[in-house]
Amino acid sequence: MTFYDKLFGVAISAEDLSKHEEQLAKKAQKYWDPAGEINFKEINARSAKVLAQYHFLKANPKHFSKKRLIWFVIGLSSILLFWLLDFHLWTRAACFSFTVTYLAFQWNYLHLLSIDLLKIQLAEKNNWLYDPKPSPNRYKILKSHFSKIFNKGDNNSQNISDEFWGLTTLKQKEYFFNAGLFYYSIKVGDNTKSYLRQYLFIKLEKEIKSEFLLSPEKTSIFNFFRSKEINTESQEFNKLFEFSYDGKKDEKALEIVKSLSPAVQLKLIELAKNKGAFDVLFSKSTILFLMDGKLLPEIKTNLYKSVEMNLNDTQKVEKEISSLLEIGTSIAKYLN
């Protein structure tokens, strides 16, 4: 439990944690990980905390409203008392500042907690595995297997969070997936720029013969002279993406173009139009997408009123995940 969990009264007992950890361990669903490593014990321990907090707030729906009212009354009473006792103005101002600071910290804590509670409910609803805060080692594992995508950012600035593992069905065919958020920062001079990217792995039935990466096309007068650039029959596709791969162009180009059928190119063009620039790695039996943004830029779920998911939030997240999965799996269909 963190300091803020204790401060705002949602610290969970070891007994409750153990109970919910056992509940998560009973999931019958199979999961797939692109790096081949899922530590269910550690993931369930982290998810159990969020799940226990959800059940605590479900049983005590007015918990945060009461806390807010208590601190508001304490702050107001203190200000009035010091005013009646003719204390210095700074004493009354200090009481007011302390109360406002507490309520501001509580609001921020609730906003972050709302996101975790929303995602754990989505995971439970869809029978997905959810890890709110993977260990720092998770980034190193993904980087070691997929360096073309995850070798970004300055040392020790990278972080993985909000990971899902699941199974989705498209046109009566099942696809395993793994999704999450990737944070990193880059220092340029005295300034540091931070990045937040979504990633999505989808498992293919067949291995792709030649590994390659598609990245947003960089506008440059030297593009024409790049020896490893591959042009497809689609001019629109060529304007949007550039290729990166190991080996000689003569040896790789034919196999790569075979993987990029007109149907696959069309789906990638549609995704670029809807989501903006993104990277996609075709590697062995995996497709990996990396794009800007987070899953929940704004949420409507209000823990002062209810712990249950706001319908708009639910639909927004499910639509975002399903749209990515639908595009990814439809591409996988042509590759399998």
C-alpha positions, 0 to 999 in steps of 0.5 A, a space after each residue: 500500500 502506498 502513502 496515499 492509499 493510507 492517507 485517503 483511507 483505501 489501504 487494503 488488508 493482507 487478508 483481502 489482498 490474498 482473497 482477491 489474488 486467489 480469485 484472479 488465479 482461478 481464471 481459466 483463460 489462456 494467455 499469450 505473451 510476445 516475449 514468452 514470459 508471463 509471471 502470473 503470481 506477480 501480475 495477480 498480486 498487483 491486480 489484486 490490490 486494484 480489485 480489492 479497492 474496487 470491492 471496498 468502494 463498492 461496499 462503501 460508495 460514499 467513502 470519498 464523499 464523506 472524507 471530502 465533507 469531513 475535511 471541508 468541515 474541519 478546515 472551515 471550523 478551524 478558520 472560524 475558530 481562529 477568527 473568533 480567537 483573533 489569531 493572526 491572518 496567516 494562521 487562518 490562511 494556513 488552515 485554508 491552504 492545508 484544506 485546499 491542498 488536501 482536497 486537491 491531492 484527493 482529487 488527483 488520487 481519485 482521477 488516477 484510481 478511477 483509471 485503474 478501477 475502470 481497467 480492472 473492471 474491463 479486464 474482469 468483464 472480458 476475461 483479460 489479464 491486467 497489470 496496472 504497474 508492471 515491474 521495471 524489468 518488463 521494459 528490458 524484456 520487451 526491448 531485448 525481443 523487439 529492439 526496433 520498437 522499444 529501443 527509444 528514450 534516454 537510459 532509465 527514462 523508459 517505463 511500461 504500464 497498464 498491460 492487458 493480455 487477452 483473446 479476441 474473436 473476429 469472424 469466428 477466428 480467435 486471436 491472442 493479443 498483448 497491449 500496454 503503454 510505453 513511456 520514455 523521454 529524450 533530453 535535447 540540450 536543457 530540455 526533456 521531451 516525454 513521449 507516451 505511446 500505445 502498443 499492441 501485439 497480435 499473434 499470427 498463426 504463421 511466421 513471416 519469412 522476413 522481419 521488417 519495420 514500417 515507420 512514418 515516411 520522413 520527408 527529405 530530398 534524399 529519400 529517392 537515393 535510399 538504397 533499401 527503400 522498397 516501393 509498392 504499387 500503391 503510391 499512397 502507401 509509399 508516401 505514408 511509410 518507409 521500410 527498415 530491415 536487415 540484409 540486402 534489398 535484393 534478398 528481402 524485397 520480394 518476401 516483404 512485398 509478399 507480406 504486404 498484399 494490397 488488402 494489408 496495405 489498404 488496412 494500414 492506410 486506413 489506420 494511418 488516416 484514423 490514428 495518425 502516424 505509427 510504426 508497425 513491426 512484422 516479426 516472426 509470428 507477431 505484428 506489433 503496432 506503436 502509436 501516439 496517445 493513451 487509452 483514456 485521455 479523459 474519463 467521466 467516472 466519478 468516485 465521489 458518486 459511484 465506483 461503477 464504470 461510466 457508460 461513456 468511459 466503457 464504450 470509449 475504451 472498448 471501442 478503442 481497443 476493439 478498433 485496434 484489434 479489428 484492424 490488427 486481426 484483419 491484417 493478420 487474416 491476410 498474413 495467416 
